[in-house]
């Protein structure tokens, strides 16, 4: 545990179930000098306010200041109402897609809250992530228009096709502004060393109950791998992503660890998986089989990465990681040289919306975007490096 009672209390409450030992720990911490505004800010930043309220209310509500408990309760009820709304929207979308022959898999969001956390109210969901085949993206986009969803930006048909090749998600906003749908056709984005698509996981699916219907989802092994990939894609900047891993392991006692390790190795993301498991064990005391724990502890890079993640998690850092820090993390967490090299090449040469919007080119010369992009990147980040160098020289 840390030297800050707010951090320790949040770590204790970052779970759906408290045993008697953890309940005693929570009560002891509540007798400390808790900086409640700081704790609430930290819980909000890490997407853990619902779990904080849920566990404080169950354990010792009398030890929480009444105004603080009211504030937490209001957030809890507001989050529950939003997740019910999102679950209803998700059902409409899945029904629409099924009727039109589109295979779709919900990612995280209300499904994870319901099927892993066991309660829609216990997990924060900001949007609806839905995985579809690349071939179905444009059809899905058109269908969502019938439910009043519109893309955040529009592109001409030629650039739209290029967008599908070089990107991994399309954002659509409901006309009310109350819901955001992210259509994904890859599990991981182009600006990540390992590029995985729907097809890498579509062969092994399960069907589970969700909101009075049956929906397809990933096997526990694949879901654990995907949650570890998601955490690493975001450099594990939020504790709730570690909580997702820990809760999935808690719920699924039957995980086939040998099969999971083999798949992680075959896809080239063993270190990514081990990092997710290390963080769940280190931060949330998640039980792992002895053989799995041994593998987690064998890679020194995993421990080094986990230490840097933990150090940053609870620092008072306002700005997210920049592209240079993020790229360094990706380099370290990637296990294969060819993935690292491919990542660097994609980062430098793959055109983006930032190239297309300010410089609209006709299809006949669209190949020029592959020259424009590296020049724009060099100009943008060259200025950043020069600015940092200037500041270092000025204040050293």
N, C-alpha and C positions, 0 to 999 in steps of 0.2 A: 504494500500500500504506500501512498505518498505521505508527505508531511502536511498536506492541506486537507482539512476535514471535508471541505466542499467536494474535492475530487474523490475522496474515499467514499463519501455518501452517494455520489452519482454512480460510481462503479458498483457499489452494493445494490443499487436500485435498477441497474441496467439489465433487467431480466424479468421474466413473467412469473417466476416462482421463487420465493425465499424460504430456505429451510430455517430451522430454529437457530442455528449458529449465525446465519446472516441477519436474522431478525434481531438477535442480541447485539450484533455489530452495529446495526442501524440505530438502535436505541442508545447505545453508548455514544455514537457520533452525534446524535441529536442533543446530547447533554454538553457538547462542545460549543464553542463560540462560532456558530455558523453565520457566514456572511450570506444572508438569504438572497439579496439582489444579485450577487455574483453567482450563486448556485443556479438561480432561475435563468440567468443569461447563458450560463454554460450549458444547462440542460436544453435550452432552446437551440443553441448553436449546434448541438450534437443530435438534435431530433429525438430527445429522450424525455421531454416534459410529461407525456402521458404515463410512461413507466415510473417516473419519479413520483407523480401524484398517486398513482395506483398503489405503490408500495408504501409510501408514507401514510396514506389513508388506512391501509390494512394493518400497519405495524403500530404506529404511535401518533395518531393525529393530534393528540393533546399536547405533544411536544413541538408542534409546528405553530408559529404565530398565526392567529386566525385570518388576518388579511392575506398572508402568504398562501394559506391553504385555499382561501377563496379564489385567489388569482390562479393557482394551479388547477382548481376544479373547473373554472371557467374555460381554461385552455383545453382541458381534458374533454369537456362536453362539446366544445367547438370543433375539436379534431374528430370526435366521434361522428358528429353531424356531417362533416365534410367527407369522411371516409364512406359513410352510408350513401351520400350523393355520388361519389366516385364509383362505388360498387354498382350502383344503379346504371350509371353511364356506361360502365364496362360491360354490363349485361346487354345493354342495347347494341353496343358495338359488336360484341361477339355474335349475337343473334343475326345482325345484319351481314356480317362477314360469312357466317355459316350458310346463310340463305343464298349467298352469291358464290359459294364454293371457294372461299379464301381460308386457307389454314392459318390460324393465328394463335399465338401463345402469349398470355399476359406475363409480364415480368415484374416481380416485386409488387409494390403497391397494395391495393386491397386484398389481393389473393394471398400474398405473403402474410399480411396481418391476420387474415381469417384462418388460413390453413396451418401456419407455423406458430404465430403468436396466440392463436385461439380466440381472438377478439379483435374486431375491426377498430376498436377504440384505442388499442395499445401501441399502435405504430403510426408514425407520421407519414402521410403520403402526399406528395406535392403535385403529382401528375399521374397519367396513365401511360405506362410503357408497354407497347405491344410489338411482339416479334412476328414478322411475316416474311415470306419468300420475296426476294428482290423482284421477281417477275410480277408480283401482285401489288407492289407499292403504289403505282399510279392508279390502279383500279381501286385500291383501298382509299386513297386520297379522294377520289371522285365520290365514292360511296359515303365517306364521312361528311361530304358537303350536304348530303340529304339530312344529316343530323345537326346541321348548322356549325360545322367545324371548317375553318379556313386556314390555309397555310400562312405561316408568319411572313413569308415572302414568295413572290411568284417569279418564275423564270420562263423564257421562251422554250419551246419543245426541245431544240437541239441542246441547250444548256441543261435542261431537265435530265436528259439522258446522261450527260457527262456528270451531273450531280449524283445520280444513282451509282455510277462507277467509282466516284472518288469519295463519297460520304457514306454514312452509316445510319443516319436518322433524319426524319422529317418532322418538324414541329407544326401542329395544327391547334388553333385556339378556338374554343367555343365562342359564339357571338356574344354570349353573356359575360365572357371573361372569367367564368368560374371554373373552367376545366381546360387543361392542356393535355393533348394526346401526343406522344412521341412514337411515331412508327419507326421501328428498327428493322433493318434487314441484315445486320451483322450483330454479333454478340459484343464485339470489341470494335472501336473506331480505327480509322486509318492512322491517327496520330498515337498509336500504341504499337509496341513491337510485335505483338501476336494478333493477327487478324483472323477472327473466327466468325463463321456465318451460321445461319439457321440450320444448314445441312449438317453441321458438325454434331448437332444434338437432336435433330428431328427423328432419328432412327430408333431412339429409346424414350418413349413417352409413357406417362401414366395418366389416368383419368381420376379426378377427385371431385367431391361435392363442393360447390361454391354458390351460395345464395340461391338455394332451391333448384340448382341445375348441376350438370356434370360438365367439367371443362378439362381439356388436355393440359398437362403440365410436365415439367421435367422430372426425372427420377431424382431421389434424394442425393445420389452421388453426383449427377450432373448439376443439380441446383447448387450444391456446395461448391463445386468448381466455378460455376457462374458467379456466385456471390463473392468468391475470392478474387476472381477477375475484376468484378465491378469495384471492389475495394481498392485494388491496386491501380486500376484506371484513374481513380480519384486520390491516389496516394494515401488512402486511409485517413483522410482529413476529418472524418466524423466518426464518433464512437458508435453510433447506431448501426453502421455497416459491420462492425465487429459483433455487435449484438445479434444481427441477422444470422451470422455464421454460428454463433453460440446457441441460439434458439433452435436452429435447424438440427444441429447435432443432438440437442436435448430431446427434441421431439422424435427424431428418427433413430431409434436404438439399433435398427437392423442395417445400418449402412455397411455396404460391402467395401471395406477399406482397401483390400487388395485390388479390386476392380477399379476403384477410384484412382489409386496410385498409378496403375497401368495406363489409364486414360490420360492422366495428367502428364505422364512421361511421353506418351505417344503424341500429344498435342504440343509438347514443349513448354508446359506451364507448371512443372513440378514445384519450382521455387515459389511461384505465385500462390499455389495451394498451401505450401508449407508455411508461408508468411501469414496467411489468413488463419491457419490453425494455431500458429504460435501466438498471435495476438489474442485469439479467443481464450487460449490457455493462460497467457500471461496477465491479461487485463481482467478477464471475467471468470477465471478459475474453471474453465470448461474441462471436463474429464475426457481424456483421449486414451485409446488402447495403448498398452505399453509399447508395442511394435511401432505404432504411428508416432508416439511421442519421441521414440528414439530417432526416427527419421527427421522429425522436426528439429531436433537438437543437433543433428549431424552437420548441417550446413551453416558455417560461421556467417555467411552473408545474410542468412535469414535473421539471425540474432542482431546483427548490426542494423539491418533495415528496421526491425521491430523497435530497437532502442531509439532510432531517429523518429519513428512514427509516434512513439509514446511521448517523447520529449516535446514534439510539436503539438500533440493533441491538446495539452492543457496549458500551453503558453497563451498569453494574451496577444494573439496575432490577428490583426484586422484583415490584412490582405491575404488572398489565397496564394499558393505557390505560383511563381512565375514560370514561363516556359523553360528556362534554363534549369531551374531546380527540379521541375517536373521531368524533364528529359533525363537528368542524371538519375532520378529515382527509377525511371523506366529502364534505363541502361543496366542498373544494378539488379533489378528484379527479374529481368529477362535472362533466361538460362542458355540461350543459343546465340552464337555469333551472327548467324544468317538473319535471325529475327532483328537483332540490333542494327545490322547494316540496312535491312529492308526498311526499318523504321526511319532511319536517317534519310534515306533516299526519298521515301514518301513525303516526309516533312519538308524537304527542300523543293521537290519537283511537282507534287500533285496540286493542281489548281483548286481554288476554293471560291465560295461566293464572294469573298473579299476581292477577288480578281475580276469576276464576271460583272458585278454590279457597276463599278466605276468605269469599266472599259468594255462596253458591249461590242463584240466582234461578230461578223457574219460567220455562219458555219464553215465556209470555204477556207477561212484562215484561223479557225478556232485552235489549231495546233500551237499558235503563238502564245496561248496561255501558259504552256509549259516552259516558255522562256520568261514570260512576265512574272510568274509566281516567284522563282528564285531571286529575281531582281528586287521584287517588292519585299520579300523576307529579309534579304541582305540589307536593304535600306532601313527597314523598320528596326531590326534587332542590332544592326550596326550602330544606329544612333543610341540605342539603349546601352550598349557596351561602352561607347565613347563617353556617354554621360556618367556612367559609373566610374570609369577610369578618371574622368575629370574631377569628380567629387572626392575620389580617393586621394588624388594628388593634392587637391586643395586643402583637405582637412587632415592629411597625414603629418 
